[in-house]
Amino acid sequence: MVKCPFCGSEDNFKELKSWKFRFYDVKLLVCLKCGRKFNYYSGVSSKGKKSEFVIRIGQRLGRKVAKISERKVWLRERDK
């Protein structure tokens, strides 16, 4: 059962893309409840072990950009 790692929803997903990675079937899914993206991996290894997990897909921010964003939020909160 797939579960959104962001909001916990267990239904309402849209599959954007799918591919094979080694013995995994990978699906890029979008949660229709929160709108966030994540990869769902499922497969069976050559030794017969079942495996499935989720990797979150998020906006990548550089260290400098993140610090600037945090400062903007801090200034906005201070000026209220």
N, CA and C atoms as an extended XYZ file, in Angstrom:
240
Properties=species:S:1:pos:R:3:atomname:S:1:resname:S:1:resid:I:1 pbc="F F F"
N         0.849       -1.181        0.000 N   MET     1
C         0.000        0.000        0.000 CA  MET     1
C         0.892        1.241        0.000 C   MET     1
N         0.661        2.117       -0.946 N   VAL     2
C         1.436        3.353       -1.048 CA  VAL     2
C         0.823        4.399       -0.128 C   VAL     2
N         1.687        5.123        0.573 N   LYS     3
C         1.253        6.174        1.487 CA  LYS     3
C         2.102        7.417        1.228 C   LYS     3
N         1.468        8.572        1.116 N   CYS     4
C         2.202        9.808        0.872 CA  CYS     4
C         3.108       10.113        2.065 C   CYS     4
N         4.419       10.319        1.835 N   PRO     5
C         5.336       10.605        2.945 CA  PRO     5
C         5.172       12.021        3.513 C   PRO     5
N         4.419       12.867        2.836 N   PHE     6
C         4.235       14.247        3.281 CA  PHE     6
C         2.962       14.421        4.114 C   PHE     6
N         1.814       13.943        3.582 N   CYS     7
C         0.542       14.183        4.278 CA  CYS     7
C        -0.099       12.920        4.845 C   CYS     7
N         0.406       11.744        4.470 N   GLY     8
C        -0.110       10.495        5.003 CA  GLY     8
C        -1.300        9.923        4.256 C   GLY     8
N        -1.714       10.536        3.171 N   SER     9
C        -2.845       10.048        2.385 CA  SER     9
C        -2.517        8.682        1.785 C   SER     9
N        -3.494        7.785        1.759 N   GLU    10
C        -3.275        6.446        1.214 CA  GLU    10
C        -3.987        6.219       -0.105 C   GLU    10
N        -4.580        7.235       -0.660 N   ASP    11
C        -5.230        7.118       -1.963 CA  ASP    11
C        -5.060        8.422       -2.723 C   ASP    11
N        -5.584        8.495       -3.922 N   ASN    12
C        -5.522        9.704       -4.745 CA  ASN    12
C        -4.107       10.079       -5.172 C   ASN    12
N        -3.487        9.204       -5.968 N   PHE    13
C        -2.173        9.479       -6.526 CA  PHE    13
C        -2.270        9.498       -8.041 C   PHE    13
N        -1.438       10.312       -8.651 N   LYS    14
C        -1.342       10.337      -10.102 CA  LYS    14
C         0.069        9.903      -10.471 C   LYS    14
N         0.173        8.907      -11.347 N   GLU    15
C         1.476        8.413      -11.779 CA  GLU    15
C         1.973        9.266      -12.941 C   GLU    15
N         3.122        9.918      -12.752 N   LEU    16
C         3.691       10.767      -13.795 CA  LEU    16
C         4.633       10.004      -14.712 C   LEU    16
N         5.334        9.026      -14.134 N   LYS    17
C         6.375        8.336      -14.884 CA  LYS    17
C         6.684        7.020      -14.187 C   LYS    17
N         7.120        6.014      -14.934 N   SER    18
C         7.575        4.763      -14.321 CA  SER    18
C         8.777        4.237      -15.097 C   SER    18
N         9.660        3.517      -14.394 N   TRP    19
C        10.859        2.962      -14.998 CA  TRP    19
C        11.388        1.829      -14.134 C   TRP    19
N        12.381        1.088      -14.670 N   LYS    20
C        13.046        0.008      -13.943 CA  LYS    20
C        14.399        0.520      -13.456 C   LYS    20
N        14.737        0.194      -12.198 N   PHE    21
C        16.049        0.465      -11.643 CA  PHE    21
C        16.510       -0.805      -10.955 C   PHE    21
N        17.508       -1.455      -11.546 N   ARG    22
C        17.947       -2.775      -11.098 CA  ARG    22
C        16.745       -3.696      -10.999 C   ARG    22
N        16.423       -4.231       -9.827 N   PHE    23
C        15.259       -5.107       -9.714 CA  PHE    23
C        14.016       -4.371       -9.216 C   PHE    23
N        14.088       -3.062       -9.104 N   TYR    24
C        12.954       -2.261       -8.637 CA  TYR    24
C        12.113       -1.735       -9.799 C   TYR    24
N        10.802       -1.694       -9.596 N   ASP    25
C         9.901       -0.927      -10.449 CA  ASP    25
C         9.704        0.392       -9.727 C   ASP    25
N        10.007        1.491      -10.396 N   VAL    26
C         9.947        2.810       -9.773 CA  VAL    26
C         8.821        3.608      -10.409 C   VAL    26
N         8.051        4.288       -9.562 N   LYS    27
C         6.976        5.149      -10.044 CA  LYS    27
C         7.134        6.534       -9.441 C   LYS    27
N         7.082        7.550      -10.283 N   LEU    28
C         7.057        8.930       -9.821 CA  LEU    28
C         5.591        9.287       -9.636 C   LEU    28
N         5.198        9.541       -8.398 N   LEU    29
C         3.798        9.802       -8.071 CA  LEU    29
C         3.607       11.211       -7.534 C   LEU    29
N         2.426       11.748       -7.765 N   VAL    30
C         2.030       13.032       -7.194 CA  VAL    30
C         0.802       12.768       -6.341 C   VAL    30
N         0.838       13.238       -5.104 N   CYS    31
C        -0.312       13.112       -4.211 CA  CYS    31
C        -1.323       14.193       -4.615 C   CYS    31
N        -2.544       13.785       -4.887 N   LEU    32
C        -3.567       14.744       -5.300 CA  LEU    32
C        -4.127       15.524       -4.118 C   LEU    32
N        -3.830       15.066       -2.907 N   LYS    33
C        -4.298       15.782       -1.714 CA  LYS    33
C        -3.385       16.973       -1.386 C   LYS    33
N        -2.052       16.746       -1.368 N   CYS    34
C        -1.128       17.825       -0.995 CA  CYS    34
C        -0.315       18.365       -2.169 C   CYS    34
N        -0.300       17.643       -3.308 N   GLY    35
C         0.396       18.120       -4.494 CA  GLY    35
C         1.895       17.870       -4.522 C   GLY    35
N         2.418       17.121       -3.565 N   ARG    36
C         3.868       16.865       -3.495 CA  ARG    36
C         4.226       15.602       -4.288 C   ARG    36
N         5.488       15.520       -4.727 N   LYS    37
C         5.973       14.402       -5.534 CA  LYS    37
C         6.862       13.483       -4.714 C   LYS    37
N         6.819       12.190       -5.055 N   PHE    38
C         7.714       11.213       -4.435 CA  PHE    38
C         7.866       10.010       -5.352 C   PHE    38
N         8.991        9.289       -5.177 N   ASN    39
C         9.255        8.060       -5.917 CA  ASN    39
C         8.892        6.875       -5.045 C   ASN    39
N         8.172        5.921       -5.638 N   TYR    40
C         7.794        4.689       -4.947 CA  TYR    40
C         8.557        3.532       -5.599 C   TYR    40
N         9.396        2.850       -4.824 N   TYR    41
C        10.192        1.730       -5.293 CA  TYR    41
C         9.595        0.432       -4.764 C   TYR    41
N         9.429       -0.569       -5.642 N   SER    42
C         8.979       -1.896       -5.198 CA  SER    42
C         9.640       -2.944       -6.079 C   SER    42
N         9.987       -4.075       -5.460 N   GLY    43
C        10.623       -5.132       -6.222 CA  GLY    43
C        10.986       -6.329       -5.368 C   GLY    43
N        11.484       -7.353       -6.047 N   VAL    44
C        11.923       -8.583       -5.390 CA  VAL    44
C        13.359       -8.837       -5.838 C   VAL    44
N        14.269       -8.988       -4.871 N   SER    45
C        15.683       -9.202       -5.196 CA  SER    45
C        15.897      -10.597       -5.768 C   SER    45
N        17.096      -10.844       -6.269 N   SER    46
C        17.424      -12.152       -6.837 CA  SER    46
C        17.363      -13.264       -5.786 C   SER    46
N        17.466      -12.879       -4.499 N   LYS    47
C        17.382      -13.861       -3.408 CA  LYS    47
C        15.948      -14.039       -2.920 C   LYS    47
N        14.998      -13.361       -3.545 N   GLY    48
C        13.593      -13.520       -3.205 CA  GLY    48
C        13.082      -12.585       -2.126 C   GLY    48
N        13.874      -11.637       -1.712 N   LYS    49
C        13.465      -10.706       -0.660 CA  LYS    49
C        12.647       -9.561       -1.248 C   LYS    49
N        11.424       -9.362       -0.703 N   LYS    50
C        10.568       -8.262       -1.143 CA  LYS    50
C        11.027       -6.965       -0.508 C   LYS    50
N        10.962       -5.902       -1.287 N   SER    51
C        11.374       -4.614       -0.774 CA  SER    51
C        10.534       -3.519       -1.414 C   SER    51
N        10.102       -2.558       -0.592 N   GLU    52
C         9.421       -1.379       -1.112 CA  GLU    52
C         9.682       -0.203       -0.180 C   GLU    52
N         9.889        0.953       -0.779 N   PHE    53
C        10.149        2.153        0.005 CA  PHE    53
C         9.834        3.388       -0.821 C   PHE    53
N         9.840        4.541       -0.152 N   VAL    54
C         9.485        5.812       -0.781 CA  VAL    54
C        10.636        6.796       -0.590 C   VAL    54
N        10.922        7.569       -1.628 N   ILE    55
C        11.896        8.652       -1.534 CA  ILE    55
C        11.188        9.943       -1.888 C   ILE    55
N        11.255       10.908       -0.984 N   ARG    56
C        10.623       12.209       -1.219 CA  ARG    56
C        11.355       12.971       -2.314 C   ARG    56
N        10.601       13.699       -3.110 N   ILE    57
C        11.161       14.582       -4.126 CA  ILE    57
C        10.781       15.991       -3.705 C   ILE    57
N        11.772       16.828       -3.493 N   GLY    58
C        11.489       18.181       -3.049 CA  GLY    58
C        12.336       19.192       -3.781 C   GLY    58
N        12.074       20.422       -3.526 N   GLN    59
C        12.830       21.499       -4.128 CA  GLN    59
C        14.239       21.498       -3.555 C   GLN    59
N        15.211       21.550       -4.426 N   ARG    60
C        16.599       21.554       -3.982 CA  ARG    60
C        17.060       22.992       -3.835 C   ARG    60
N        17.501       23.323       -2.657 N   LEU    61
C        17.994       24.669       -2.400 CA  LEU    61
C        19.462       24.596       -2.030 C   LEU    61
N        20.236       25.493       -2.602 N   GLY    62
C        21.637       25.578       -2.221 CA  GLY    62
C        21.736       26.150       -0.819 C   GLY    62
N        22.870       25.972       -0.199 N   ARG    63
C        23.062       26.453        1.172 CA  ARG    63
C        22.866       27.965        1.252 C   ARG    63
N        23.404       28.688        0.276 N   LYS    64
C        23.307       30.140        0.278 CA  LYS    64
C        21.844       30.585        0.113 C   LYS    64
N        21.127       29.954       -0.806 N   VAL    65
C        19.720       30.303       -1.056 CA  VAL    65
C        18.885       30.022        0.187 C   VAL    65
N        19.154       28.907        0.841 N   ALA    66
C        18.397       28.549        2.046 CA  ALA    66
C        18.622       29.594        3.146 C   ALA    66
N        19.858       30.044        3.317 N   LYS    67
C        20.147       31.038        4.349 CA  LYS    67
C        19.443       32.357        4.042 C   LYS    67
N        19.447       32.758        2.770 N   ILE    68
C        18.767       33.990        2.375 CA  ILE    68
C        17.270       33.872        2.639 C   ILE    68
N        16.694       32.719        2.305 N   SER    69
C        15.261       32.499        2.525 CA  SER    69
C        14.918       32.552        4.009 C   SER    69
N        15.749       31.915        4.844 N   GLU    70
C        15.514       31.935        6.287 CA  GLU    70
C        15.577       33.368        6.819 C   GLU    70
N        16.515       34.143        6.312 N   ARG    71
C        16.654       35.537        6.750 CA  ARG    71
C        15.422       36.346        6.344 C   ARG    71
N        14.909       36.131        5.122 N   LYS    72
C        13.714       36.839        4.666 CA  LYS    72
C        12.520       36.515        5.558 C   LYS    72
N        12.367       35.244        5.912 N   VAL    73
C        11.269       34.841        6.792 CA  VAL    73
C        11.426       35.504        8.152 C   VAL    73
N        12.661       35.509        8.681 N   TRP    74
C        12.919       36.113        9.985 CA  TRP    74
C        12.595       37.607        9.950 C   TRP    74
N        13.021       38.304        8.871 N   LEU    75
C        12.745       39.733        8.750 CA  LEU    75
C        11.242       39.998        8.628 C   LEU    75
N        10.541       39.155        7.873 N   ARG    76
C         9.101       39.302        7.716 CA  ARG    76
C         8.388       39.150        9.053 C   ARG    76
N         8.804       38.137        9.829 N   GLU    77
C         8.197       37.913       11.154 CA  GLU    77
C         8.502       39.076       12.100 C   GLU    77
N         9.706       39.597       12.019 N   ARG    78
C        10.125       40.696       12.888 CA  ARG    78
C         9.332       41.962       12.604 C   ARG    78
N         9.035       42.196       11.330 N   ASP    79
C         8.358       43.436       10.925 CA  ASP    79
C         6.849       43.420       11.148 C   ASP    79
N         6.306       42.301       11.547 N   LYS    80
C         4.836       42.222       11.779 CA  LYS    80
C         4.397       43.020       12.968 C   LYS    80
